[in-house]
Amino acid sequence: MSQYSFEGVPGKVTVIVTASKNGVTFPDGSVHKDGLTLADWHERLGGDEADLPNPATGEKVHISLKKWANEDPKNTYINVGFSFSPNRPVAPEHAHLFPADVNDPPKKK
């Protein structure tokens, strides 16, 4: 996780690595294979670990596949994503960048 100002909005960028076996099966029976196989990631990274650039910032983030070392590399799907979370509370000068939160109580006039 790193501190980063995304287009002038202070917050944190977090890398999220998830895995699913044989993809995700939906109630209708269809299967969605989210991401690349573990074997594809091993090839792409050149091993179990590597530093990848965050597509939004270019900053290098460390990726490790070691926790899935005992999984089937051809039937385990790995998805790597990035999440940006703005800092809260928002500084008054940034308030215009955020829509009203539906969980906030209505403001009294």
CORPE-V353141 format. One record per backbone hydrogen bond with DSSP energy under -1.0 kcal/mol. NH is the residue of the N-H (numbers start at 0). CO is the residue of the C=O. E is the energy in kcal/mol with one decimal. If there is no record, write none. Layout:
# CORPE-V353141
nh = [NH NH]
co = [CO CO]
e = [E E]
This chain:
# CORPE-V353141
nh = [1 3 5 8 10 11 12 13 15 17 19 21 23 25 28 31 33 35 37 38 40 41 42 43 44 45 46 49 51 53 57 60 62 64 67 68 70 76 77 78 80 82 84 86 93 96 97 103]
co = [12 10 8 5 3 84 1 82 80 78 76 74 31 29 25 23 31 77 75 72 36 37 38 39 40 41 41 62 60 58 53 51 49 47 64 65 67 19 35 17 15 13 11 9 90 93 94 100]
e = [-1.7 -2.6 -2.1 -1.8 -1.4 -2.4 -1.8 -2.7 -3.3 -2.4 -2.0 -4.2 -3.0 -3.0 -2.8 -2.9 -1.1 -1.9 -2.3 -2.7 -2.4 -2.6 -2.1 -2.6 -3.0 -1.7 -1.5 -1.9 -2.8 -2.9 -3.3 -3.0 -3.2 -3.0 -2.0 -1.9 -1.9 -3.5 -3.6 -2.6 -2.8 -2.7 -2.6 -2.5 -2.6 -2.3 -1.5 -1.7]
